[in-house]
Amino acid sequence: MLIRPVAPGDLDALYQIALESGPGFTSLMPDRDALVRKIDLSVSSFERTVECPGNEHYLFVLEDCETGDIMGTTGIEASAGVERPLVHLHRQVLTDSAGVRRVGRPRELLTRCQHYRGCTEICSLYLRPAFRRANAGKLLSRVRFVFMALHPERFSDLVIAEMRGVWDPAGQSPFWRWLQSRAPGLNPDQETLLTEQMTDAARSALGEVHIDTRPARAMLEKEGFEHVGYVDPIDGGPTLECRRESIASVQNTRSGSVVILSDAKESDDNRTPSRGDAIITNTGAADFRATVSRQLHADGGRVTVPAALARTLGLSANGRACYLPLTGRQSPAVLQGQMSNEEVRYAY
């Protein structure tokens, strides 16, 4: 498996992913012209010299090294909510004049807002069902944080993730169905709503994620992301947020000087220096490459890798490599428990 920036030749695969992903996966739509524009923006974003985040959008693909198939996608929008406002509904519990909550079921208010402006958004994460395998989902999700650790100047201090909300098998959102039933053609941007007026189905969907997005949400929460009350105005899905420097994988990303084992040396020693699986990357942008391997050894500021792995990632002797362990001790920022072993499926 290899993570790399998207390229124009990936158009057909992206279109297939847009078809497969179904309703609610709005960051990749089955529109070839729109996908061409997204690819072009991503290519130019990776190639830019950036001092502070702007309208860059970084789209990565996960490639099967043996077949060349595109297994999935993952992306980062550097500065969301600037050119296109991010509209949310803010969920608040109402209190009386003394600041005391009501007894019984809390009375909640949903208020239209544009709270997130200029933040970095992680998005476009999708692992195709035919390619689910060990570490694929973890690589897609967490490689973005390694890239942020490598290039902090490209990203905002606050990172958000708009999670895919609840959709039924018919492709309908219970939350949106309730909004439409209240008034034909209702625009959710136009009013404040009381949750006690909702149907049970709409209320149950509020702040929840699609069943296939649950592993992705659990993984992000263990990275330090949390939901602070902002939901999507269409499907009621939660938006999670975390300070960039507080993300566990950003904190745990390390770098070192590359030492390359020759093919002969590796064969003679039968050496597989391993302390568990780790994401390993080069330090580039337009030529960024990443994979998961246990054939690396980090010690004393050096990262020793086999020659074949160095070739795959474009690493050179005495150059720099980054790595992020996928097992072992987590930073204090991680919530209780280990990272979920369940792989990310359809996500956000």
N, C-alpha and C positions, 0 to 999 in steps of 0.2 A: 504494500500500500504506500502511496506517495501523495502528499499534499503539495499542490503547486497553484500559482495564480491561474485563473481562468484564461483561456485563449480563444480567438475567433473560431477555431476548429471544433470547439466544444458546443456549438450552437444546437446541433441536433440532440445531443445528450441533455442539454438544459431544457429544451422543449419537451422531451420525454419526461423529465423530472417534474416539470410544471403540470403535465397531464396526470402523472401518477399521484402527485401529492394531494389533490382533492381540495375541497372548499376550506377556506380559512388560511391557506398558505399564500398570502397576498404578496410576498416579496419576490416570488417567481410566478408569473402568470403565463399561460399558454398563448403568447403573442410574440411571434418571431421578431417583428420590428422592435418591440420593447426590449426583448432579450438581446438583440444586437446592440441597442443603445446601452444596456447594462454592461455588456461585455466590453464595449469601447470605453466606457467610463472607468471600469475596473482596470483595464490595461493602462490607461493614462494615469490613473491614481498611483499604481505601483511604480510607474516610471518617474513621477514627480519628485523633486526635492522639496520637502515639506518642513517648515519651521513651526507651524501651528495648524491644528485641524481646520479643514475647510470642507468643500463639497466632495471630498474623496469617498469612493466606495470600493472596498476591497472584497472581491469575490474569489474564493478558493474552491478548487475541486479536488476530490479524492479519487485517485486513479489506481486501478489494478495494474501493477507493474508487469504482470505476465500477459494479460490480454489487451491492455490499453482501455478497457471499459471504464467509464466514469461511474463510480460507486455512489457518490453523493456530493453535496455542496455545503459550504459554510461561508458566512460573510460578516463584514464589519462596515457600518456606515460611520464615518469619522465624526460628523457633526450633524446630527439629526434635528429636525424641527425648525430649521432655519429657512430653507427655500420652500419646503412643504411643511406647514404647521402640523404638529402631532396633537391631535385632539383626543382628550381622555375625559372620562367621567370620574370625579373624585368621590369616593365612598366615605361618608362621615356619619358617626353616631350622634344624633341630636341629644342635647342636654337641656335642662330647664335653666332658668335665669341664675340659679346658684351653681351651675356647672355640674349638676347631678344627673346621671343617666336615668331614664324611665325604668320603672319596675316592669318585669315581664319581657316580652320580645322587644329588643331595642328598635327605636324608630330611626331609620337610616335615610340619609339624603344623598342623592347623586347629583353632582354639580358639574356642568361642562367647564373645562379648563384647557389651557395650553401650558401645562406645568413644565414639560421637558423641552428646553430649547437650547441647542448647541451641545447637547450631550452626545456621547458615543453610543451607538446601538449595535448590538450583536444580533444577527438575523440570518435568514436563508439557510438554516441548518436542516438538512434532509439526508437521510441514509436510505438508499433504495432497498426494498425488502429482499431482493435477490442477493444482496451483498452484505447482509448482516453477518458479522464475524467478530471474533474476539478483538477488542480494543478499537474497532472502527469508529464506533460512536464517541468514545473518549477522545480519540484523535481529532475528530471533526469539531467537537465542542471545545476542547482545551487548547488546541493549537492557536486559536485566536488570542488567547491570553499570553502565550509565548511570544506571539508577534507584537502584542502591546508592550510586553516587557522589553523587547528588542528595540522598539521604535516609539517610546513614550511621547515624543514630540508630535506624533501624528494623531494623537487621541486626546479626548477630553478627560477631565478629572473624574467625571461621573459616567458610569456605563450602565445602560439599561437593556432589558430584553422584553419585548412585547410577546407574551406567550399566546399561542393558539388556544382559543376558548372552546367551549363545548359546542359540537355540531352533531346532529343526529344522523342515522344511516341514510336518511333522505337528502342530506346535504343542507339541512335547515338549522339555523341557530335559534334555540328556544328563547334567548334573550331578545333577539331582533324580532322574532315572531310576535312576542308580547308587545314590543314598541309599535309595530305596524298595526296590531289589532286595536290599539287605543285610538289611533287616528290614521286613516289611510294616507300614505305619503309622508308620514311624520319624519322630520329630520331630527335625529337625536341631539344635534348641536344647539337646538333652539330652546330648550327648556330644562328646568330642574325637576328631578323625579324623586318620588318617595318609594322606597323599596317595599313598603307594606302594601302598596297597590299592585304589586306584581303577582303573576301566576306562580304557582309552586315550582313549575319547571324553570321559569325565568329566574326566580330567586335562587334555585339550586345551582344554576349555571353561573351566577354572578361570582366572579373572582376565581372560578375553577378553570382547569385546563382540559383539553381534549385527552381522551384516554391514552392516545399514542404519544402525547407530550409529557405525560407524568414522569418518565425517566429523565427527560431533559430538565424539567423543573427541579427534581430532586438533586440532580448533579449541580445545577446552578446554586441551589440553596446551600449545598455543602461547600461551594466555593465562597460563600459569604453573601450571596444575593438575598434580598428580602422584598416582600410585597408591602408597600406602605399605603395602599388604598386606591391606587389609580388603575382603572379598568378600561378596556376597549369599548367604544360606544356601539359597536356592531354585535360582537359575540360575548361581551362581558369578560373576556379573558384578562388575567392580571398582567400588569407590567412590573417586573422585578428590577431592582437597582442595587448598585454597589459602587463604592469609591474604587477607582482603578487600582490604587496602591494597596487596597485592602483585599483584593481578589487573591485567594490562596495560590492559584497557579502562577499569578504574576509574582507573588512573593517567593515562590519556590523555584522559579526559573533561574538556572545558573549557566555560566559560560566558562570556557577554558580554551587553552591553546591545543590545537589538533596534533596528535601523534598518530601516524598511519602505520598499521602493521602491513608489511608486504604480503602478497598472496603466498609466497613460499614460507615466510615466517609463520603465518597463520596456520598453514597446513602442517608444518613441522611440529609446531607446539600443540596442535589440536586445541587451540586456545579459544574459548568463548567467554571473555571476561564479563561477568554478569552480576548485577545486584538487583535484578528484576527488570520488568519492562519500563522503558522510558521513551518519551518523545524526544527526538533529537533533530536539530535543524541547523542549516547554515544561518548566517546573519544578514543575508541580503534582503532586498525588497522585490524588485522586478524578477529576480532570479531566485526567490525564496523557495526552499524545498524542505519538507519535513516528513518523518516517518516514525514508526514505533519499532524499537529494537531492544534486545537485551545484550547485544554484542558490542557493548561499550563499557569503558571503565574510566571513571572520573576520580582523579586523585592529585592533590597538590597543584591545582590550577591547570591540570592537563586533562584532555579527553582523548583516550586511546580508542581507535576504531579500526575495524578491518578495512582493507583496501576497497573491497566491493561496496561497502556502505559509504565510504568516502566518495567514490565515483557517483553513486546514486544521488548524493546530496550536494555534489560539487564542492567538497571540502578539500582544502590543500594543507600540506604539512606546515605547521607553525601559524596557520590561519586560526580563525575563531569558530567555535561551534557552541550552540546552546542546547541545553537538555533539561527536561522536566520529568522526574521520576513519577511513575503512575502507581507505585506501591510504596509501602513504608510509612515513615512518620509524616503526619500532616502538620501544617503550621497552626498556630493558635487561632488563626482567623477561621479555620474550618469548623463547622458545627460538629457536635458529637457524632461519632461513628465514622466509618470509612466511606469512600466514594462508592456509589452504587455499582454493583457488578452487572446490572441490567443495562444492555446497550441502548443508546438513543435510537428512537425510531422516527416516525414523522414528528417534526418538532415545530420550529417557528422561523 
